[in-house]
């Protein structure tokens, strides 16, 4: 029995699969065309305990650790969901951890791998005002780091926050913000010194704050059911009580939580690859050409075997690294390698799966077409493949 194949985790898989079958599959195509998932889906997932997986019960979560979160993500995609659905429904996985860590919340140490080391103690009021309602499915949170001219350069953030008594006055803009349109609040990285100084602080900025504008809905190649927005801040007054941790600790907090985000994206990558292998096998068994099933041809069988091998190898490596992260090991290089390995496997498999589906694979009616589009972001989000290679090179002493 492996770490991810325990009785409790098998039940978690079954719960996730049932949720996808009942609540997702009948509606996913409509959500793709609408450009977002309904808020009611968050409430349903919360009632089942899925929304709170990986967060301690002391803050309103369901308990569990990083491996449990990976199980939910993996099964959601393999049951017919998509990485776009993961991005839309579980955005709180990147919006909340900084608050939970700053408040010192833990579940017997097992959450340390997901949340990283604690920041200086924060106002526990953030837990009551934002974390609990979000894990209950009544609020939606987003994380705003990326800026129009910043890309992966977190230290170069130019959105500023000037202290003015009991408030900060925030000016600047963010882009590519997942769930930015639906979010009730945004965990926002701001510079508390001169722009680009790297002196970052995390502030919670609520929707409706004067001067806070949610811009146009960004149209994307994939992740169609996940809304993405541009945000702008013009003299937005944010209470000091909405600060996460101490001032100028934001950069460290962001870095500490990148491991969980990158492993989530790696999981989405290998799970998408696994799902596409399943779809391709099913298609090649049923599809006949020149009087024979596609799967009867050695070339096709070998191609499917290679696809399956890459997907399963990526899954095994991601699970190994995730277990080490959950145990508290500092495996920054290995996390970067896990993300790149999983993304490379996914890129190959989705391309081959669509090719095997032929003309049908190019249609919106084909599930494999959605995965083909959605997969492209996985090598960009959470740190590009190139950034991961730079981390790996540093880990090699280069």
C-alpha positions as CSV (number, residue, x, y, z in Angstrom):
1,X,0.0,0.0,0.0
2,X,1.5,3.4,-1.0
3,X,1.1,6.7,0.8
4,X,-1.6,7.7,-1.6
5,X,-3.4,4.4,-1.5
6,X,-4.8,4.2,2.0
7,X,-8.4,3.4,3.0
8,X,-9.1,7.0,3.9
9,X,-7.7,8.3,0.6
10,X,-9.6,5.7,-1.4
11,X,-12.8,7.1,0.2
12,X,-11.6,10.6,-0.6
13,X,-11.2,9.5,-4.3
14,X,-14.7,8.1,-4.3
15,X,-16.2,11.2,-2.8
16,X,-14.5,13.4,-5.4
17,X,-15.5,11.1,-8.2
18,X,-19.1,11.2,-7.0
19,X,-19.0,15.0,-6.8
20,X,-17.7,15.3,-10.4
21,X,-20.3,12.9,-11.7
22,X,-23.3,14.6,-10.1
23,X,-22.3,18.2,-9.9
24,X,-19.8,18.9,-12.7
25,X,-20.2,16.7,-15.8
26,X,-23.8,17.7,-16.6
27,X,-22.8,21.4,-16.6
28,X,-19.1,21.7,-17.5
29,X,-19.7,22.5,-21.2
30,X,-22.1,25.3,-20.2
31,X,-19.6,26.7,-17.7
32,X,-16.9,26.7,-20.4
33,X,-19.0,28.8,-22.6
34,X,-20.1,31.1,-19.7
35,X,-16.5,31.7,-18.7
36,X,-16.9,30.9,-15.1
37,X,-18.3,28.3,-12.6
38,X,-21.3,29.2,-10.4
39,X,-20.8,30.3,-6.8
40,X,-23.2,27.6,-5.7
41,X,-20.6,25.0,-6.8
42,X,-18.2,26.3,-4.0
43,X,-21.0,25.9,-1.4
44,X,-21.7,22.3,-2.6
45,X,-18.0,21.4,-2.5
46,X,-17.7,22.9,0.9
47,X,-20.6,20.9,2.3
48,X,-19.0,17.7,1.1
49,X,-15.7,18.7,2.8
50,X,-13.8,19.0,-0.5
51,X,-13.2,22.7,-0.3
52,X,-11.5,22.5,3.0
53,X,-9.1,19.6,2.3
54,X,-5.6,20.5,3.3
55,X,-6.7,23.2,5.8
56,X,-6.9,22.5,9.5
57,X,-10.2,22.2,11.2
58,X,-9.2,25.0,13.6
59,X,-9.8,27.5,10.7
60,X,-12.8,25.8,9.2
61,X,-11.1,23.3,7.0
62,X,-11.5,19.5,6.7
63,X,-8.0,18.6,7.8
64,X,-5.6,16.5,5.8
65,X,-2.3,17.4,4.2
66,X,-0.7,18.1,0.8
67,X,-1.2,14.5,-0.4
68,X,-4.9,14.7,0.4
69,X,-5.1,17.8,-1.7
70,X,-3.3,16.1,-4.5
71,X,-5.7,13.2,-4.4
72,X,-8.7,15.6,-4.8
73,X,-7.1,17.4,-7.7
74,X,-6.0,14.2,-9.5
75,X,-9.4,12.5,-9.1
76,X,-11.3,15.6,-10.2
77,X,-9.5,15.6,-13.5
78,X,-9.5,11.9,-14.0
79,X,-13.2,11.7,-13.4
80,X,-13.9,14.0,-16.3
81,X,-13.3,17.5,-14.9
82,X,-10.4,19.7,-16.0
83,X,-7.5,21.7,-14.8
84,X,-9.5,24.8,-15.6
85,X,-12.2,23.6,-13.2
86,X,-9.5,23.1,-10.5
87,X,-8.3,26.6,-11.1
88,X,-11.8,28.0,-10.7
89,X,-13.0,26.0,-7.7
90,X,-9.8,25.8,-5.7
91,X,-8.4,29.3,-6.1
92,X,-8.5,29.6,-2.3
93,X,-5.6,27.1,-2.4
94,X,-3.4,30.1,-3.3
95,X,-5.4,32.9,-1.7
96,X,-5.7,31.6,1.9
97,X,-2.5,29.7,2.9
98,X,-0.5,32.9,3.8
99,X,-3.3,34.0,6.2
100,X,-3.4,30.5,7.8
101,X,0.3,30.3,8.2
102,X,0.6,33.8,9.6
103,X,-2.0,33.0,12.2
104,X,0.1,30.0,13.2
105,X,-2.6,27.4,12.4
106,X,-1.4,23.8,12.2
107,X,-2.8,20.3,12.2
108,X,-0.2,18.3,14.2
109,X,2.5,19.6,11.9
110,X,1.1,17.8,8.8
111,X,0.0,21.1,7.2
112,X,3.5,22.5,7.3
113,X,4.3,21.0,4.0
114,X,1.3,22.7,2.4
115,X,1.6,26.1,4.1
116,X,5.3,26.5,4.7
117,X,6.9,28.1,7.7
118,X,4.9,30.6,9.7
119,X,5.1,34.3,9.3
120,X,5.0,36.6,12.3
121,X,1.6,36.3,14.1
122,X,-1.2,38.0,12.3
123,X,-4.6,39.3,13.5
124,X,-6.7,36.2,13.9
125,X,-9.5,38.3,12.7
126,X,-8.4,37.5,9.1
127,X,-9.3,33.9,9.8
128,X,-12.8,34.8,10.9
129,X,-13.4,37.4,8.2
130,X,-11.9,35.6,5.2
131,X,-10.7,32.1,5.8
132,X,-13.7,30.5,7.4
133,X,-16.3,32.0,5.0
134,X,-14.2,30.9,2.0
135,X,-13.8,27.3,3.2
136,X,-17.5,27.3,3.9
137,X,-18.1,28.2,0.2
138,X,-19.7,31.6,1.0
139,X,-16.8,33.8,-0.2
140,X,-14.3,33.5,-3.0
141,X,-10.7,34.6,-2.7
142,X,-8.0,35.3,-5.3
143,X,-4.2,35.9,-5.2
144,X,-2.8,39.0,-7.0
145,X,0.9,38.9,-7.6
146,X,1.6,39.2,-11.4
147,X,1.8,42.7,-12.9
148,X,1.5,43.8,-16.6
149,X,5.2,44.4,-16.9
150,X,6.5,42.0,-14.3
151,X,5.9,38.4,-15.3
152,X,7.8,36.0,-13.1
153,X,9.8,38.8,-11.4
154,X,8.1,38.8,-8.0
155,X,10.7,41.0,-6.4
156,X,10.1,43.6,-9.1
157,X,6.5,44.3,-8.0
158,X,5.6,48.0,-8.5
159,X,2.2,48.2,-6.9
160,X,2.8,50.4,-3.9
161,X,1.3,50.7,-0.4
162,X,2.0,53.9,1.5
163,X,1.2,53.8,5.3
164,X,-1.2,56.6,6.3
165,X,-2.2,56.2,9.9
166,X,-4.3,53.0,10.4
167,X,-4.5,52.4,6.6
168,X,-2.3,51.7,3.6
169,X,-2.9,53.6,0.4
170,X,-2.5,51.3,-2.5
171,X,-1.8,52.2,-6.1
172,X,-0.9,50.0,-9.1
173,X,-2.3,47.2,-11.2
174,X,-2.3,43.4,-11.5
175,X,-3.0,41.1,-14.4
176,X,-3.8,37.4,-15.2
177,X,-5.6,37.1,-11.8
178,X,-7.5,33.8,-11.6
179,X,-11.0,34.2,-10.2
180,X,-10.5,37.9,-10.3
181,X,-14.0,38.7,-11.5
182,X,-15.8,36.5,-8.9
183,X,-13.5,37.1,-6.0
184,X,-14.9,38.8,-2.9
185,X,-11.3,39.6,-1.8
186,X,-7.8,39.5,-3.2
187,X,-4.6,38.6,-1.3
188,X,-2.4,41.3,-2.9
189,X,1.3,41.6,-3.0
190,X,2.3,45.3,-2.7
191,X,5.6,47.1,-2.3
192,X,6.0,49.0,0.9
193,X,9.1,50.8,-0.2
194,X,10.0,52.3,-3.6
195,X,8.6,50.3,-6.6
196,X,10.8,47.3,-7.5
197,X,12.6,47.3,-4.2
198,X,11.5,43.8,-3.3
199,X,10.2,45.0,0.1
200,X,6.8,43.3,-0.2
201,X,3.8,43.0,2.1
202,X,0.6,41.0,1.6
203,X,-2.7,42.9,2.1
204,X,-6.3,41.7,1.8
205,X,-8.2,44.0,-0.4
206,X,-12.0,43.6,-0.5
207,X,-14.1,44.0,-3.6
208,X,-16.0,47.2,-3.5
209,X,-13.2,49.2,-1.9
210,X,-13.2,52.7,-3.3
211,X,-10.6,52.9,-6.1
212,X,-10.4,49.1,-6.6
213,X,-11.5,48.3,-10.1
214,X,-11.9,44.9,-11.7
215,X,-11.1,45.3,-15.4
216,X,-12.1,43.4,-18.4
217,X,-12.5,39.6,-18.4
218,X,-9.5,38.2,-20.2
219,X,-10.2,35.7,-23.0
220,X,-7.8,32.8,-23.0
221,X,-6.7,29.9,-25.0
222,X,-7.8,27.5,-22.3
223,X,-9.2,27.3,-18.8
224,X,-12.4,28.8,-20.2
225,X,-14.5,28.0,-17.1
226,X,-12.0,29.9,-14.9
227,X,-12.5,33.6,-15.0
228,X,-9.4,35.8,-15.3
229,X,-9.2,39.5,-14.7
230,X,-7.1,42.7,-14.7
231,X,-7.2,44.6,-11.4
232,X,-6.3,48.3,-10.8
233,X,-5.8,50.2,-7.5
234,X,-6.1,54.0,-7.4
235,X,-5.6,55.4,-3.9
236,X,-7.3,52.3,-2.3
237,X,-7.4,52.6,1.5
238,X,-6.8,49.3,3.1
239,X,-6.9,48.9,6.9
240,X,-3.7,47.9,8.6
241,X,-5.7,45.0,10.1
242,X,-5.9,43.6,6.6
243,X,-2.1,43.0,6.5
244,X,-0.9,39.4,6.6
245,X,2.0,39.0,9.0
246,X,4.5,41.8,9.6
247,X,5.3,44.5,7.1
248,X,8.0,43.6,4.5
249,X,7.6,39.8,5.0
250,X,5.5,39.3,1.9
251,X,8.3,38.1,-0.4
252,X,9.3,35.3,2.0
253,X,5.7,34.3,2.5
254,X,5.1,34.1,-1.3
255,X,8.3,32.0,-1.8
256,X,7.3,29.6,1.0
257,X,4.0,28.8,-0.6
258,X,5.2,28.3,-4.1
259,X,6.0,24.6,-3.5
260,X,2.3,23.8,-2.9
261,X,1.2,25.8,-5.9
262,X,3.8,24.2,-8.2
263,X,2.9,20.7,-7.0
264,X,-0.7,21.4,-7.6
265,X,0.1,22.4,-11.2
266,X,2.3,19.3,-11.6
267,X,-0.6,17.2,-10.3
268,X,-3.0,18.8,-12.8
269,X,-0.4,18.0,-15.6
270,X,0.0,14.3,-14.9
271,X,-3.7,13.9,-14.1
272,X,-4.6,15.5,-17.4
273,X,-2.1,13.2,-19.1
274,X,-3.6,10.1,-17.4
275,X,-7.1,11.2,-18.4
276,X,-6.1,11.7,-22.0
277,X,-4.5,8.2,-22.1
278,X,-7.8,6.8,-20.9
279,X,-9.7,8.8,-23.6
280,X,-7.3,7.7,-26.3
281,X,-7.4,4.0,-25.3
282,X,-11.2,4.1,-25.3
283,X,-11.2,5.8,-28.7
284,X,-8.7,3.5,-30.3
285,X,-10.6,0.4,-29.1
286,X,-13.9,1.7,-30.6
287,X,-12.7,3.4,-33.7
288,X,-12.4,1.3,-36.8
289,X,-10.4,2.1,-39.9
290,X,-10.1,-0.1,-42.9
291,X,-12.1,-2.8,-41.1
292,X,-10.0,-3.0,-38.0
293,X,-9.9,-1.2,-34.6
294,X,-7.1,1.3,-34.3
295,X,-5.8,-0.5,-31.3
296,X,-5.2,-3.6,-33.3
297,X,-2.2,-1.9,-35.0
298,X,1.2,-2.2,-33.4
299,X,2.1,1.4,-34.1
300,X,-1.0,2.6,-32.2
301,X,-0.5,0.2,-29.3
302,X,3.1,1.3,-28.9
303,X,2.2,4.9,-29.0
304,X,-0.4,4.4,-26.3
305,X,2.1,2.4,-24.2
306,X,4.6,5.3,-24.4
307,X,1.9,7.8,-23.4
308,X,0.9,5.7,-20.4
309,X,4.5,5.2,-19.3
310,X,5.2,9.0,-19.3
311,X,2.0,9.8,-17.4
312,X,2.6,7.1,-14.8
313,X,6.3,8.0,-14.3
314,X,5.3,11.7,-13.8
315,X,2.7,10.7,-11.3
316,X,5.1,8.6,-9.3
317,X,7.7,11.3,-9.1
318,X,5.3,14.1,-8.2
319,X,3.9,11.9,-5.4
320,X,7.4,11.2,-4.1
321,X,8.3,14.9,-4.0
322,X,5.0,15.8,-2.5
323,X,5.5,13.3,0.3
324,X,8.9,14.9,1.1
325,X,7.4,18.4,1.1
326,X,4.6,17.2,3.4
327,X,7.3,15.8,5.7
328,X,8.9,19.3,5.9
329,X,11.9,18.6,3.7
330,X,13.4,21.6,1.9
331,X,13.2,20.2,-1.6
332,X,13.0,23.4,-3.8
333,X,15.0,21.8,-6.6
334,X,12.9,18.6,-6.6
335,X,9.7,20.6,-6.7
336,X,10.9,22.4,-9.8
337,X,11.9,19.1,-11.4
338,X,8.5,17.6,-10.6
339,X,6.7,20.4,-12.2
340,X,8.8,20.3,-15.4
341,X,8.6,16.4,-15.6
342,X,4.8,16.5,-15.3
343,X,4.3,19.3,-17.7
344,X,6.6,17.7,-20.3
345,X,4.6,14.4,-20.0
346,X,1.4,16.2,-20.3
347,X,2.4,18.2,-23.3
348,X,3.4,15.0,-25.1
349,X,0.4,13.0,-24.1
350,X,-2.3,15.6,-24.9
351,X,-0.8,16.2,-28.3
352,X,-0.7,12.5,-29.1
353,X,-4.1,11.9,-27.8
354,X,-5.7,14.6,-29.9
355,X,-3.8,13.2,-33.0
356,X,-5.2,9.8,-32.3
357,X,-8.7,11.2,-32.2
358,X,-8.3,12.6,-35.7
359,X,-10.8,15.2,-36.9
360,X,-13.1,14.6,-34.0
361,X,-10.4,15.6,-31.5
362,X,-10.3,19.0,-33.1
363,X,-14.0,19.7,-32.2
364,X,-15.3,21.4,-29.1
365,X,-17.5,18.3,-28.5
366,X,-14.3,16.2,-27.8
367,X,-13.2,16.2,-24.2
368,X,-9.6,15.7,-25.4
369,X,-9.8,19.1,-27.2
370,X,-10.5,20.8,-23.9
371,X,-7.5,19.1,-22.2
372,X,-5.3,20.1,-25.2
373,X,-6.1,23.8,-24.7
374,X,-6.0,23.7,-20.9
375,X,-2.7,22.0,-20.7
376,X,-0.7,24.8,-22.3
377,X,-0.9,27.1,-19.2
378,X,0.6,24.5,-16.9
379,X,4.2,25.3,-18.1
380,X,3.6,29.0,-17.6
381,X,1.6,29.3,-14.3
382,X,3.3,29.1,-10.9
383,X,6.7,29.8,-12.5
384,X,7.5,29.0,-16.2
385,X,9.4,26.0,-17.3
386,X,12.4,28.3,-17.9
387,X,12.2,29.6,-14.3
388,X,12.0,26.0,-13.0
389,X,15.2,25.2,-15.1
390,X,17.0,28.1,-13.5
391,X,16.0,26.8,-10.0
392,X,17.2,23.3,-11.0
393,X,20.5,24.7,-12.3
394,X,21.1,26.6,-9.0
395,X,20.4,23.4,-7.1
396,X,23.1,21.8,-9.2
397,X,25.5,24.5,-8.1
398,X,25.7,26.1,-11.5
